Amino acid sequence: MLKGIDINSENNILDWQQVLNDGIQVLINKATEGNYYQDRYFEYRYKNVRPLEIKFGCYHFASKHGAATEAQYFADFIKNYELDTILWLDIEQPPESYGWTWTGNNPSEYVNEFIPYIEKLTNIECGIYTGECFYKDFLQGKISSNIKLWIAKYSSNEPIGYPTNSWQYSETGTVAGAEQANSIDMDLFNENILLSSGGTKKVKNVICVNNSIDERAGKYLGDYLKCAVINNSEMAYDFSVAENVIGVGGGEFTTYIKKIIKGQDRYDTAQSVLNFIANGGK
């Protein structure tokens, strides 16, 4: 199991090197909530954590604004970030101040719409974070058994499905580098949450373009290689799942890129792609 923490904007981390030295291997940071909230420290933490050996992931806090709407909001926010873990949907009873609660089949219906849609939008697997009681009351037997679970249970007794399921075992943890003691959520994560460890399937090739101008040339190459063509301006994609990422045209590409094919303009780029195909993909 991997030692981890999960945080939001209310948690102040002063020194990430100390967090690493304290044995933390995984950080799951809140990204979005509903269709109205984005964590203001997300990018700052992302840039500070990723150069270290801490794996970075994120979650969306479910609200009442519709699963598809919220999945799109989540996908739009994270599309420019390269993550180390699967995505997470946090579904639990909201704070009392919100003035509403989950009831009946609403939670399972939300999950069953949100999970496949966010996975389609991002091509990244999505798991569920929730409390053990909430899971048993609203989700157990009503959602796919293939969804990875991260269960909150503040007890010395392991939660349902552990260690296959990940475990949030404390909400009052202390971590070196944090401003306040007894304020951090502490976790044990199964290694299957890591994208590099089977969190999502590898694909052979992916074509990447940055605009509609180069999309036709990208599709020529996609047809030849029989693979997906991703327009970065339209959707988020986890390029770490691909063995070979080939860029077509201009613009700034992901760091996972293996080769870029481009010309002086869109016509020259298209011709360069055709030459590449004529040379047997060389």
LUMKE-7322 format. One record per atom (N, C-alpha, C): residue in three letters; x, y, z. Coordinates in steps of 0.001 Angstrom, whole numbers, padded with zeros to 6 digits, always signed. Layout:
N
ALAXYZ;...
# end
This chain:
282
MET+000842-001208+000000;MET+000000+000000+000000;MET+000877+001257+000000;LEU+000364+002299-000600;LEU+001071+003568-000696;LEU+000540+004539+000351;LYS+001445+005194+001055;LYS+001064+006162+002078;LYS+000710+007486+001405;GLY-000499+008002+001688;GLY-000931+009211+001004;GLY-001707+010167+001878;ILE-001967+011342+001325;ILE-002829+012333+001957;ILE-003762+012894+000886;ASP-004898+013431+001318;ASP-005763+014170+000400;ASP-006105+015502+001039;ILE-006098+016556+000224;ILE-006248+017906+000748;ILE-007132+018751-000162;ASN-007554+019896+000376;ASN-008280+020901-000391;ASN-007729+022268-000027;SER-008407+023314-000426;SER-007881+024664-000228;SER-007795+025069+001239;GLU-008449+024333+002127;GLU-008410+024662+003549;GLU-007157+024126+004232;ASN-006431+023242+003558;ASN-005201+022682+004118;ASN-004003+023462+003591;ASN-003186+023966+004494;ASN-002026+024759+004087;ASN-000751+023941+004267;ILE-000101+023622+003156;ILE+001165+022898+003190;ILE+002284+023902+002943;LEU+003232+023985+003879;LEU+004291+024983+003802;LEU+005543+024465+003107;ASP+005821+023164+003236;ASP+007075+022616+002706;ASP+006831+021216+002152;TRP+006798+021092+000829;TRP+006509+019799+000209;TRP+007665+018826+000335;GLN+008880+019328+000445;GLN+010014+018429+000651;GLN+009881+017712+001992;GLN+009404+018423+003012;GLN+009171+017784+004311;GLN+008065+016739+004218;VAL+007044+017026+003423;VAL+005970+016048+003215;VAL+006547+014770+002617;LEU+007384+014923+001601;LEU+008037+013762+000986;LEU+008909+013029+001992;ASN+009690+013775+002760;ASN+010581+013162+003744;ASN+009819+012431+004841;ASP+008553+012812+005034;ASP+007712+012155+006038;ASP+007104+010857+005510;GLY+007463+010481+004313;GLY+007029+009198+003770;GLY+005786+009236+002910;ILE+005277+010436+002611;ILE+004073+010538+001783;ILE+004427+010252+000326;GLN+003693+009314-000263;GLN+003955+008889-001639;GLN+002905+009374-002635;VAL+001708+009689-002136;VAL+000600+010077-003014;VAL-000114+011297-002435;LEU-000427+012258-003295;LEU-001268+013398-002924;LEU-002473+013432-003851;ILE-003669+013429-003261;ILE-004897+013624-004028;ILE-005459+014987-003633;ASN-005508+015904-004586;ASN-005927+017281-004334;ASN-007322+017527-004912;LYS-008170+018189-004165;LYS-009474+018567-004708;LYS-009273+019458-005921;ALA-010021+019180-006979;ALA-009953+019995-008192;ALA-011186+020871-008329;THR-012361+020228-008300;THR-013607+020945-008566;THR-014729+020453-007663;GLU-015791+021240-007632;GLU-017021+020863-006925;GLU-018199+021385-007732;GLY-019215+020522-007899;GLY-020392+020942-008649;GLY-020019+021474-010019;ASN-020608+022619-010365;ASN-020249+023313-011605;ASN-019879+024761-011310;TYR-019332+024988-010075;TYR-019137+026354-009615;TYR-017844+026585-008847;TYR-017078+025524-008538;TYR-015912+025708-007669;TYR-014678+025053-008263;GLN-013548+025792-008238;GLN-012241+025261-008618;GLN-011252+025591-007508;ASP-010467+024603-007111;ASP-009506+024809-006028;ASP-008449+025831-006463;ARG-008342+026919-005722;ARG-007459+028016-006129;ARG-005979+027693-005965;TYR-005652+026639-005201;TYR-004252+026265-005008;TYR-003822+025095-005896;PHE-004715+024628-006745;PHE-004452+023402-007500;PHE-003185+023512-008353;GLU-003106+024537-009180;GLU-001951+024664-010076;GLU-000664+024875-009297;TYR-000706+025670-008238;TYR+000477+025907-007405;TYR+000995+024598-006814;ARG+000086+023787-006295;ARG+000501+022515-005701;ARG+000998+021544-006763;TYR+000313+021519-007882;TYR+000727+020648-008988;TYR+002173+020933-009376;LYS+002515+022198-009527;LYS+003861+022571-009958;LYS+004910+022288-008891;ASN+004518+022303-007624;ASN+005466+022039-006545;ASN+005632+020556-006243;VAL+004576+019785-006461;VAL+004598+018365-006097;VAL+005196+017492-007187;ARG+004871+017743-008433;ARG+005274+016826-009507;ARG+006785+016691-009676;PRO+007607+017743-009428;PRO+009053+017540-009526;PRO+009605+016599-008451;LEU+008841+016395-007381;LEU+009248+015475-006323;LEU+008787+014065-006678;GLU+008965+013136-005777;GLU+008581+011750-006028;GLU+007173+011448-005516;ILE+006386+012483-005269;ILE+005015+012310-004800;ILE+004088+012208-006008;LYS+003276+011158-006057;LYS+002323+010980-007150;LYS+001140+011924-006949;PHE+000734+012608-008020;PHE-000301+013640-007919;PHE-001583+013186-008614;GLY-002697+013272-007887;GLY-004010+012963-008441;GLY-005024+013984-007965;CYS-006279+013839-008375;CYS-007272+014838-008008;CYS-008671+014241-007946;TYR-009591+014998-007318;TYR-010974+014532-007196;TYR-011967+015656-007455;HIS-013177+015225-007802;HIS-014322+016124-007973;HIS-015328+015823-006875;PHE-015823+016864-006210;PHE-016830+016707-005162;PHE-018215+016827-005788;ALA-018985+015745-005696;ALA-020291+015680-006356;ALA-021300+016624-005714;SER-022112+017253-006557;SER-023160+018151-006096;SER-024457+017825-006837;LYS-025378+018745-006854;LYS-026728+018474-007360;LYS-027005+019094-008729;HIS-025947+019407-009482;HIS-026133+020133-010738;HIS-026101+019235-011968;GLY-026184+017935-011750;GLY-026241+017005-012872;GLY-024903+016354-013139;ALA-024904+015031-013259;ALA-023661+014281-013418;ALA-022903+014679-014676;ALA-023591+014787-015799;ALA-022918+015114-017060;ALA-022338+016525-017030;THR-023103+017463-016503;THR-022633+018847-016405;THR-021388+018933-015540;GLU-021405+018235-014415;GLU-020279+018291-013493;GLU-019068+017540-014037;ALA-019295+016439-014740;ALA-018186+015704-015356;ALA-017483+016578-016392;GLN-018255+017291-017193;GLN-017668+018189-018192;GLN-016873+019299-017515;TYR-017405+019825-016425;TYR-016734+020889-015673;TYR-015396+020388-015128;PHE-015399+019188-014581;PHE-014192+018551-014050;PHE-013178+018331-015172;ALA-013625+017758-016282;ALA-012737+017463-017412;ALA-012113+018734-017978;ASP-012901+019789-018102;ASP-012384+021051-018636;ASP-011299+021628-017730;PHE-011470+021457-016423;PHE-010505+022024-015480;PHE-009176+021284-015506;ILE-009196+019965-015623;ILE-007964+019176-015502;ILE-007296+018872-016838;LYS-007844+019357-017946;LYS-007387+018898-019265;LYS-005929+019226-019562;ASN-005360+020225-018914;ASN-003970+020603-019191;ASN-002982+020060-018164;TYR-003448+019164-017307;TYR-002582+018591-016278;TYR-002326+017115-016559;GLU-001098+016685-016363;GLU-000736+015286-016543;GLU-000690+014634-015156;LEU-001589+013726-014916;LEU-001789+013151-013591;LEU-001095+011801-013461;ASP-000841+011427-012213;ASP-000167+010157-011926;ASP-001124+009070-011472;THR-002326+009450-011060;THR-003294+008479-010548;THR-004590+008557-011350;ILE-005431+007564-011139;ILE-006767+007633-011714;ILE-007510+008830-011115;LEU-008585+009230-011745;LEU-009431+010296-011219;LEU-010296+009752-010088;TRP-010827+010671-009284;TRP-011707+010273-008184;TRP-012963+011129-008164;LEU-014078+010477-007909;LEU-015349+011150-007648;LEU-015640+011025-006162;ASP-015695+012153-005477;ASP-016028+012188-004051;ASP-017537+012376-003935;ILE-018230+011331-003495;ILE-019677+011427-003313;ILE-020008+011042-001880;GLU-020580+011966-001154;GLU-020906+011809+000264;GLU-021973+012838+000606;GLN-022525+012736+001801;GLN-023497+013747+002203;GLN-022798+015100+002325;PRO-023365+016147+001716;PRO-022737+017467+001775;PRO-022861+018058+003176;PRO-022095+019120+003466;PRO-022241+019801+004755;PRO-023683+020259+004980;GLU-024096+020293+006217;GLU-025476+020664+006554;GLU-025836+022043+006017;SER-024843+022932+005942;SER-025090+024298+005472;SER-025526+024354+004012;TYR-025310+023268+003248;TYR-025702+023251+001842;TYR-027220+023180+001680;GLY-027907+022654+002682;GLY-029363+022637+002658;GLY-029996+021540+001824;TRP-029245+020507+001469;TRP-029808+019378+000721;TRP-029014+018124+001071;THR-029580+016954+000760;THR-028904+015688+001027;THR-029151+014710-000119;TRP-028294+013712-000208;TRP-028513+012601-001133;TRP-029558+011665-000548;THR-030486+011208-001377;THR-031521+010284-000921;THR-031794+009227-001983;GLY-032353+008109-001548;GLY-032830+007076-002467;GLY-031793+006606-003464;ASN-032188+006561-004726;ASN-031303+006100-005794;ASN-030516+007234-006448;ASN-030675+008453-005947;ASN-029974+009580-006567;ASN-028456+009402-006600;PRO-027827+008932-005508;PRO-026370+008763-005559;PRO-025912+007744-006597;SER-026559+006583-006646;SER-026141+005552-007599;SER-026411+005991-009036;GLU-027508+006696-009258;GLU-027804+007194-010606;GLU-026762+008226-011037;TYR-026358+009064-010100;TYR-025314+010051-010395;TYR-024017+009343-010775;VAL-023602+008378-009959;VAL-022363+007635-010216;VAL-022414+006939-011567;ASN-023521+006288-011849;ASN-023640+005509-013085;ASN-023657+006384-014340;GLU-023933+007663-014174;GLU-023841+008590-015303;GLU-022475+009273-015338;PHE-021977+009676-014175;PHE-020735+010447-014104;PHE-019520+009626-014520;ILE-019380+008421-013975;ILE-018157+007634-014188;ILE-017904+007350-015668;PRO-018846+006764-016402;PRO-018548+006497-017821;PRO-018343+007763-018638;TYR-019011+008853-018252;TYR-018881+010081-019032;TYR-017523+010736-018811;ILE-017059+010794-017561;ILE-015746+011406-017315;ILE-014645+010550-017924;GLU-014819+009233-017927;GLU-013825+008361-018544;GLU-013805+008542-020059;LYS-014958+008786-020645;LYS-015029+009048-022086;LYS-014370+010383-022421;LEU-014597+011390-021593;LEU-014050+012717-021847;LEU-012538+012758-021701;THR-011993+011999-020761;THR-010573+012109-020421;THR-009739+010892-020790;ASN-010398+009772-021039;ASN-009714+008491-021246;ASN-008890+008097-020021;ILE-009315+008540-018861;ILE-008676+008174-017600;ILE-009715+007476-016725;GLU-009332+006378-016136;GLU-010225+005648-015246;GLU-010615+006521-014058;CYS-011811+006341-013550;CYS-012282+007117-012401;CYS-012790+006187-011312;GLY-012319+006402-010094;GLY-012788+005653-008937;GLY-013699+006503-008073;ILE-014164+005919-006970;ILE-015093+006603-006067;ILE-014498+006694-004671;TYR-014550+007908-004106;TYR-014269+008105-002686;TYR-015594+008310-001973;THR-015787+007600-000873;THR-016986+007792-000061;THR-016777+007138+001296;GLY-017668+007426+002227;GLY-017626+006777+003519;GLY-018210+005376+003453;GLU-017798+004519+004371;GLU-018272+003140+004341;GLU-019784+003059+004518;CYS-020338+003847+005421;CYS-021792+003807+005640;CYS-022546+004314+004416;PHE-022049+005394+003802;PHE-022700+005929+002600;PHE-022668+004890+001487;TYR-021543+004211+001346;TYR-021425+003184+000310;TYR-022447+002074+000531;LYS-022551+001598+001756;LYS-023485+000509+002048;LYS-024940+000953+001892;ASP-025229+002202+002258;ASP-026614+002688+002210;ASP-027087+003014+000792;PHE-026175+003539-000044;PHE-026622+004096-001323;PHE-025999+003475-002575;LEU-024837+002852-002458;LEU-024117+002445-003664;LEU-023906+000948-003814;GLN-023757+000252-002726;GLN-023426-001176-002797;GLN-024483-001946-003584;GLY-024033-002687-004586;GLY-024939-003470-005411;GLY-025665-002685-006487;LYS-025434-001371-006549;LYS-026134-000519-007513;LYS-025207+000106-008551;ILE-023898-000082-008362;ILE-022920+000461-009306;ILE-022002-000661-009753;SER-021234-000418-010799;SER-020347-001446-011340;SER-019327-001908-010305;SER-019135-003207-010229;SER-018145-003770-009312;SER-016722-003532-009803;ASN-016575-003016-011021;ASN-015244-002737-011573;ASN-014702-001375-011148;ILE-015545-000552-010545;ILE-015104+000777-010124;ILE-014223+000652-008888;LYS-013041+001243-008940;LYS-012142+001221-007786;LYS-012719+002095-006669;LEU-012577+001614-005441;LEU-013146+002304-004287;LEU-012049+002805-003352;TRP-012315+003947-002764;TRP-011462+004554-001739;TRP-012421+004895-000600;ILE-012331+004131+000466;ILE-013340+004167+001519;ILE-012817+004872+002768;ALA-013613+005808+003284;ALA-013292+006486+004533;ALA-013879+005702+005700;LYS-013015+005357+006652;LYS-013457+004691+007876;LYS-012421+004976+008949;TYR-012818+005761+009958;TYR-011882+006203+010980;TYR-011928+005238+012153;SER-011239+004132+011965;SER-011274+003036+012926;SER-010037+002186+012721;SER-009682+001416+013726;SER-008570+000473+013570;SER-009001-000729+012748;ASN-010317-000889+012576;ASN-010838-001977+011748;ASN-010837-001562+010285;GLU-010351-002431+009431;GLU-010238-002125+008009;GLU-011620-001975+007379;PRO-011745-001132+006355;PRO-013037-000940+005690;PRO-013364-002089+004753;ILE-014553-002081+004248;ILE-015011-003095+003313;ILE-014071-003174+002107;GLY-013667-004387+001756;GLY-012870-004591+000555;GLY-011394-004295+000660;TYR-010907-003862+001821;TYR-009485-003570+001986;TYR-008691-004881+002013;PRO-007506-004974+001380;PRO-006714-003902+000770;PRO-006936-003696-000723;THR-007874-004427-001340;THR-008179-004136-002746;THR-008670-002703-002873;ASN-009509-002285-001938;ASN-009950-000895-001885;ASN-008941-000062-001112;SER-008798+001202-001488;SER-007955+002123-000736;SER-008719+002607+000498;TRP-007983+003170+001477;TRP-008562+003455+002794;TRP-008133+004829+003300;GLN-009108+005696+003558;GLN-008848+006919+004313;GLN-009091+006584+005779;TYR-008026+006495+006546;TYR-008145+005972+007907;TYR-008157+007049+008986;SER-007918+008318+008609;SER-007954+009393+009595;SER-008239+010718+008910;GLU-008948+011588+009613;GLU-009152+012958+009140;GLU-008457+013960+010056;THR-007668+013452+010983;THR-006971+014307+011949;THR-005490+013964+011995;GLY-004916+013700+010842;GLY-003514+013320+010782;GLY-002575+014514+010859;THR-001329+014223+011177;THR-000272+015231+011221;THR+000829+014831+010252;VAL+001226+015761+009406;VAL+002263+015511+008410;VAL+003295+016623+008486;ALA+004558+016262+008461;ALA+005615+017268+008431;ALA+005429+018158+007213;GLY+005607+019458+007408;GLY+005440+020405+006311;GLY+004087+021072+006271;ALA+003105+020521+007004;ALA+001773+021127+007065;ALA+001744+022204+008142;GLU+000960+023252+007919;GLU+000905+024367+008864;GLU+000279+023954+010188;GLN-000784+023137+010125;GLN-001506+022758+011333;GLN-001405+021261+011587;ALA-001216+020903+012843;ALA-001221+019497+013231;ALA-002661+018999+013327;ASN-002823+017699+013247;ASN-004131+017051+013430;ASN-005201+017591+012474;SER-004797+017881+011234;SER-005741+018502+010296;SER-005747+017867+008913;ILE-005007+016778+008735;ILE-004816+016218+007399;ILE-005497+014855+007277;ASP-006171+014636+006145;ASP-006732+013315+005838;ASP-005599+012371+005451;MET-005547+011208+006113;MET-004480+010233+005894;MET-005037+009004+005183;ASP-004244+008468+004249;ASP-004736+007394+003390;ASP-003702+006298+003173;LEU-004226+005123+002845;LEU-003427+004016+002333;LEU-004022+003640+000982;PHE-003233+003803-000076;PHE-003723+003574-001431;PHE-003171+002282-002019;ASN-004058+001526-002655;ASN-003620+000377-003435;ASN-002837+000888-004647;GLU-001777+000179-005014;GLU-000962+000620-006146;GLU-001730+000611-007466;ASN-002897-000037-007482;ASN-003661-000072-008736;ASN-004284+001275-009091;ILE-004146+002280-008215;ILE-004638+003620-008555;ILE-003665+004372-009453;LEU-002425+003892-009554;LEU-001422+004572-010366;LEU-001641+004254-011840;LEU-001600+005266-012668;LEU-001799+005046-014096;LEU-000701+004171-014676;SER+000491+004220-014087;SER+001604+003407-014574;SER+001519+001964-014111;SER+000544+001653-013250;SER+000419+000295-012702;SER-000908-000346-013070;GLY-001439+000024-014218;GLY-002665-000616-014685;GLY-003920+000146-014369;GLY-003789+001402-013896;GLY-004974+002189-013619;GLY-005805+002456-014862;THR-005182+002369-016011;THR-005909+002465-017269;THR-005130+001713-018325;LYS-005746+001352-019423;LYS-005096+000516-020416;LYS-004167+001334-021309;LYS-003041+000715-021697;LYS-002126+001319-022646;LYS-002666+001165-024062;VAL-002366+002142-024896;VAL-002677+002044-026316;VAL-001374+002225-027084;LYS-001341+001725-028311;LYS-000101+001745-029092;LYS+000246+003154-029554;ASN-000680+003803-030267;ASN-000419+005121-030853;ASN-001565+006091-030596;VAL-001235+007356-030454;VAL-002223+008433-030385;VAL-001672+009618-031173;ILE-002526+010225-031989;ILE-002151+011424-032730;ILE-002671+012647-031986;CYS-001834+013658-031855;CYS-002207+014872-031130;CYS-002110+016086-032052;VAL-003181+016873-032116;VAL-003160+018163-032814;VAL-003627+019233-031835;ASN-003288+020472-032121;ASN-003626+021554-031202;ASN-004702+022498-031712;ASN-005192+022252-032941;ASN-006206+023140-033502;ASN-006916+022444-034650;SER-008019+023033-035087;SER-008815+022440-036166;SER-008110+022529-037516;ILE-007189+023476-037662;ILE-006476+023650-038930;ILE-005659+022407-039281;ASP-005034+021811-038272;ASP-004174+020645-038502;ASP-004913+019318-038325;GLU-006212+019397-038027;GLU-006949+018178-037705;GLU-007059+017236-038907;ARG-007227+017781-040112;ARG-007354+016911-041284;ARG-006069+016119-041507;ALA-004922+016790-041406;ALA-003647+016086-041557;ALA-003491+015028-040472;GLY-003935+015368-039260;GLY-003880+014399-038169;GLY-004728+013178-038457;LYS-005892+013399-039074;LYS-006787+012279-039386;LYS-006209+011383-040480;TYR-005455+011973-041438;TYR-004764+011141-042430;TYR-003859+010135-041715;LEU-003086+010656-040760;LEU-002153+009797-040039;LEU-002887+008823-039129;GLY-003979+009297-038519;GLY-004772+008418-037671;GLY-005362+007256-038441;ASP-005820+007530-039661;ASP-006357+006459-040512;ASP-005272+005447-040860;TYR-004073+005950-041127;TYR-002960+005068-041496;TYR-002546+004177-040318;LEU-002449+004776-039133;LEU-002006+004031-037951;LEU-003161+003355-037215;LYS-004394+003637-037674;LYS-005594+003071-037039;LYS-005628+003407-035545;CYS-005561+004699-035265;CYS-005538+005136-033869;CYS-006327+006432-033709;ALA-006525+006834-032466;ALA-007295+008037-032150;ALA-006518+009300-032495;VAL-007269+010344-032855;VAL-006708+011674-033071;VAL-007306+012597-032015;ILE-006466+013174-031180;ILE-006918+014017-030079;ILE-006628+015475-030399;ASN-007669+016295-030394;ASN-007520+017735-030563;ASN-007441+018358-029173;ASN-006264+018828-028799;ASN-006051+019367-027454;ASN-006954+020542-027134;SER-007415+021245-028153;SER-008258+022413-027910;SER-009690+022029-027580;GLU-010035+020745-027751;GLU-011421+020319-027561;GLU-011623+019358-026402;MET-010602+018627-025998;MET-010804+017639-024944;MET-009518+017362-024186;ALA-009682+016893-022948;ALA-008547+016464-022141;ALA-008223+015013-022460;TYR-006957+014670-022362;TYR-006552+013292-022643;TYR-005309+012987-021826;ASP-005262+011801-021244;ASP-004090+011368-020493;ASP-003130+010675-021455;PHE-002150+011408-021971;PHE-001237+010863-022971;PHE-000270+009834-022386;SER-000223+009702-021063;SER+000659+008695-020471;SER+000198+007277-020789;VAL-001043+007108-021240;VAL-001546+005769-021547;VAL-001058+005277-022903;ALA-000461+006144-023710;ALA-000047+005764-025062;ALA+001445+005466-025119;GLU+001801+004431-025860;GLU+003212+004116-026055;GLU+003882+005148-026953;ASN+003164+005598-027981;ASN+003713+006575-028920;ASN+002717+007712-029127;VAL+003129+008925-028802;VAL+002309+010107-029046;VAL+002972+010901-030166;ILE+002252+011091-031260;ILE+002790+011786-032429;ILE+002039+013095-032618;GLY+002759+014201-032620;GLY+002155+015501-032833;GLY+002105+015855-034305;VAL+001029+016481-034720;VAL+000880+016927-036107;VAL+000553+018416-036107;GLY+001389+019214-036803;GLY+001137+020638-036910;GLY+001833+021452-035838;GLY+001325+022673-035644;GLY+001960+023597-034726;GLY+001348+023605-033344;GLY+001905+024462-032490;GLY+001405+024583-031127;GLY+002280+023865-030122;GLU+001904+023995-028864;GLU+002666+023382-027771;GLU+002091+022010-027448;PHE+002949+020990-027483;PHE+002500+019624-027282;PHE+002832+019119-025878;THR+002163+018026-025504;THR+002427+017349-024248;THR+003881+016898-024162;THR+004376+016748-022946;THR+005749+016267-022752;THR+005891+014793-023115;TYR+004769+014096-023339;TYR+004822+012683-023719;TYR+005057+012499-025222;ILE+005210+013584-025955;ILE+005337+013495-027407;ILE+006604+012737-027801;LYS+006502+011868-028805;LYS+007656+011125-029308;LYS+008142+011693-030642;LYS+007236+012257-031435;LYS+007593+012763-032761;LYS+006605+013850-033154;ILE+007099+014879-033859;ILE+006241+015945-034373;ILE+006422+016036-035888;ILE+005303+016022-036602;ILE+005314+016181-038054;ILE+004632+017506-038381;LYS+005358+018434-038994;LYS+004751+019726-039319;LYS+005480+020380-040491;GLY+004792+021307-041129;GLY+005363+022077-042218;GLY+005209+023557-041963;GLN+005398+024358-043006;GLN+005312+025808-042864;GLN+003873+026281-042677;ASP+002916+025533-043253;ASP+001503+025857-043111;ASP+000714+024550-043129;ARG-000624+024626-043113;ARG-001422+023410-043014;ARG-001260+022509-044233;TYR-001044+023135-045412;TYR-000876+022330-046625;TYR+000461+021594-046592;ASP+001486+022296-046161;ASP+002814+021693-046054;ASP+002820+020603-044988;THR+002069+020843-043901;THR+001951+019825-042852;THR+001270+018575-043389;ALA+000185+018761-044145;ALA-000518+017615-044728;ALA+000397+016834-045665;GLN+001205+017552-046451;GLN+002127+016872-047359;GLN+003198+016115-046578;SER+003658+016700-045475;SER+004655+016024-044639;SER+004096+014730-044062;VAL+002818+014752-043693;VAL+002166+013541-043193;VAL+002081+012492-044293;LEU+001705+012907-045498;LEU+001603+011966-046621;LEU+002967+011371-046962;ASN+004020+012180-046864;ASN+005371+011670-047103;ASN+005759+010644-046042;PHE+005381+010933-044799;PHE+005656+010011-043695;PHE+004968+008669-043942;ILE+003722+008723-044397;ILE+002964+007503-044690;ILE+003592+006755-045865;ALA+003979+007506-046919;ALA+004575+006886-048110;ALA+005889+006185-047790;ASN+006580+006686-046772;ASN+007852+006085-046358;ASN+007664+004977-045328;GLY+006420+004512-045194;GLY+006159+003406-044276;GLY+006174+003792-042819;GLY+005839+005057-042550;GLY+005797+005513-041164;GLY+007166+005804-040594;LYS+008064+006284-041440;LYS+009430+006595-040990;LYS+009783+008044-041312;
# end
